[in-house]
C-alpha cells in the first residue's frame, strides 16, 4: 500500500477511500485493491494509471510472481467536477 500511495502522491493525488479484498481460491489468491483518488484538475488521470500499472508490474517481477499472476489492471474513472 505504501508504494501505491507514493505513486499517487507523486502525481499530486490524494487517496480518499481504500477497499481491499482477496478473491480467487485458497490455492491461487488474487489480491484486489480499490482506491478512490482525488487528483488536481490539471493532472491527467491516464498518467497516474500508467504509473500505477508500472509500479505493480515492477513489484510482481521483484517478487518473482509475474509469470504466475494475472496482469495488473487499473482503471481510472473520472468524475465530473
Secondary structure as GFF3:
##gff-version 3
##sequence-region A 1 81
A	DSSP	alpha_helix	2	10	.	.	.	ID=ss1
A	DSSP	beta_strand	14	24	.	.	.	ID=ss2
A	DSSP	beta_strand	29	38	.	.	.	ID=ss3
A	DSSP	alpha_helix	45	63	.	.	.	ID=ss4
###
